[in-house]
Amino acid sequence: MTRRDMLLAAMVATLWGFNFVVIDWGMEGIPPLFFVAVRFAVVALAVVVVPRPLASWKTVVGVGLFMSLGQFALLYTSIALGLQPGVAALLLQAQVVLTIVVAALALRERPSRLQTVGVLVGTIGLGVVALGRGGDAPALAVVLCLLAALSWAIGNVISRRAGIVAPAKRLGALSLTVWSSLVVPLPALALSALIEGPDAIAAGIEAFGWRPIVSTLYTAGLCTLVGYAIFNALLARNRSASVVPWVLLAPVVAMASAALLLGQVPNLWETIGGAVLVGGVFIANAPARTRARPAASVVEPVPQR
């Protein structure tokens, strides 16, 4: 990668990492499921300028349900329940190891030795984070965040099966993300009405001031549209093995910004477990040095949006 591309990769990782703090900052007084509906309604507006991906509607709907609705409904709810944004960013990295497991079960893609080691190391890190979580984060919030990672992993496998994530094909992940966003707003709004209640939605609309507006524009505009456009361009010019590891900067940025701006400093065990988890993700993403059987290539997931 050129120095310019490395700076662009670091900028995208910074956008995606700071995303978690912006979500927490903007969601005050807004029901999380309703906030998800608003965010993806804004993202869906981009279908006017972004071409439809080369995929069946079944794939688009599947990605929308799991990678967008499932992941972010669970993530936003976990943050609303008290999970620190930095810890949430770390736990979401479990999607890499979970993607390998789901792909092995659903696609019969046998993981390589490095991927197997990465899954084991990442699982140990998850256990350390879960057992050593701070008192402010209820167990339910941790479980919901891990379920968000699982939903993301399932979405990865659906997009992998479609075989359209390569940037050369209709803007790759960006087009798939934008068009699958059409699936999200109405189900998210229905879930909000069912779980959070009409009164909570009405209160959320009344509380939707400048902070939620800025948060929505950041997450929908900068993280999704701008971030994906740059990330796809990087993948088009460089080997994926050179680009994807930069995504691991996102949880570091999330933890640092949460500590500086929100005063949310992870405890020792969360830090150790997070470091072990990221280490497992790094191992799972490491390129194979030998010519072995085809492995679970889905360890190159669609990143945070």
Salt bridges, closest charged atoms under 4 A:
ASP5 OD1 - ARG4 NH1 3.80
ASP5 OD1 - ARG237 NH2 2.67
GLU28 OE1 - ARG211 NH2 3.41
GLU109 OE2 - ARG160 NH2 2.86
